[in-house]
Amino acid sequence: VQNDVTARVEAERALVEERDRTRSYLARIEQLAFTDPLTGLPNRRSLTDRLQHALNLSRRRHAPVGLLYLDLDRFKAVNDSLGHEAGDQLLCQVADRLRWSTRVEDTAVRFGADEFLVLAEDVEYVEGLHTLADRLLGVLDEPFHVLDREVTLSASVGMTLGSDLAPEALLRQAHSALARAKASGGRGRIEVHDEALGEGYVDQLQLETD
């Protein structure tokens, strides 16, 4: 009888341990699915979920959601001249600066190769969003150190503010503003989404595509 009890206890313990390992594995898989493996920031998939959640809250609170779309200027030149290891180090340092320069209620995201987004909640006016963009550009102005070299960097920023929109529409607005910033020379330029200008840019892009 004692042997039977011991065997049953050991079997139950093994089941519990296996269940815990499975839960840990699934949690790790979920974390990887929503996290950029290089920088540790939330990734594009995570942004979509968080943006939808923020927009749902904004409608109840009657407070818009701000979105900053940052593109690093001349990042390709760093990769081409110093190599991809230097580029990866630079991206990690940019991510760290964005992480500690944003507010607790903000979310910094690595959206693409050298593109980052900041989701800013509880920003009632575009001036507040502009202040945040200025602060982020300021911290990116400080020299970076990669592979024992000093590297200077700048970014272009497109920003928008909204609430009664789908996440994809808000992203398009921010990207449209960013495209204008880049077309105007970039290098720390900030552009705010304007509906009329945005439509004009889309028309121009379609014409070039045709």
Salt bridges, closest charged atoms under 4 A:
GLU18 OE1 - ARG21 NH2 2.64
ASP20 OD1 - ARG19 NE 3.97
ASP36 OD1 - ARG110 NH1 3.21
ASP71 OD1 - LYS182 NZ 2.76
ASP73 OD1 - LYS182 NZ 3.02
ASP80 OD2 - LYS76 NZ 2.69
ASP96 OD1 - ARG99 NH1 2.62
GLU105 OE2 - ARG103 NH1 3.22
ASP106 OD1 - ARG103 NH2 2.66
ASP122 OD1 - ARG61 NH1 3.52
ASP134 OD2 - HIS130 ND1 3.41
GLU191 OE1 - ARG180 NH2 3.76
GLU191 OE2 - ARG189 NE 2.96
GLU195 OE1 - HIS193 NE2 3.33
